[in-house]
């Protein structure tokens, strides 16, 4: 599931996500618009916040380099 699908289906806001992962809403906005990438720690926190519905693999293209154990 993509982060956008998660937010839409769970009726939460990007501000809720930002709080849960420890980022500012403006930083999350930059991620959504493609100007920034999910930081590694925030990726793990988002995966936990979503109950595993959004995986770290969805959040970072370089996930295999960071978490080779997920391969």
C-alpha positions in Angstrom: 0.0 0.0 0.0 1.3 3.4 -0.8 1.5 6.2 1.8 -1.2 8.1 0.0 -3.5 5.1 0.0 -2.9 4.6 3.7 -3.8 8.2 4.5 -6.9 8.1 2.4 -8.1 4.7 3.7 -7.4 5.3 7.3 -8.9 8.8 7.3 -5.8 10.3 9.0 -4.0 13.4 7.9 -0.4 14.0 6.8 -0.1 16.0 10.0 -1.0 12.8 11.9 1.7 10.9 10.0 4.2 13.7 10.6 3.6 13.6 14.4 3.8 9.8 14.4 7.2 9.7 12.6 8.7 12.7 14.3 8.9 15.0 11.3 7.4 18.5 10.7 4.3 18.7 8.5 6.2 20.9 6.1 9.0 18.3 5.7 6.3 15.6 5.0 4.8 17.9 2.5 8.2 18.1 0.7 8.4 14.3 0.7 4.9 14.0 -0.8 5.8 16.4 -3.6 9.0 14.6 -4.3 11.4 17.3 -3.2 12.7 15.2 -0.3 13.0 11.5 0.5 11.8 9.7 3.6 14.6 9.7 6.2 15.6 6.2 7.3 14.3 6.5 10.9 11.0 8.0 9.8 10.6 5.2 7.3 10.7 2.6 10.1 8.4 4.7 12.2 5.9 5.0 9.4 5.9 1.3 8.8 5.1 0.8 12.5 2.5 3.6 12.6 0.7 1.9 9.6 0.8 -1.5 11.3 2.9 -2.8 8.4 0.5 -1.7 5.7 3.1 0.7 4.3 6.5 -1.0 4.2 9.9 0.6 4.2 10.2 -0.7 0.7 7.4 1.6 -0.4 9.1 4.6 1.1 12.6 4.3 -0.1 14.0 3.1 -3.5 17.3 2.3 -1.9 15.7 0.0 0.8 17.8 -3.0 -0.2 21.0 -1.1 0.5 19.8 0.0 3.9 17.9 -3.1 5.0 19.3 -6.1 3.1 17.6 -8.4 5.5 14.2 -7.4 3.9 15.2 -9.0 0.6 
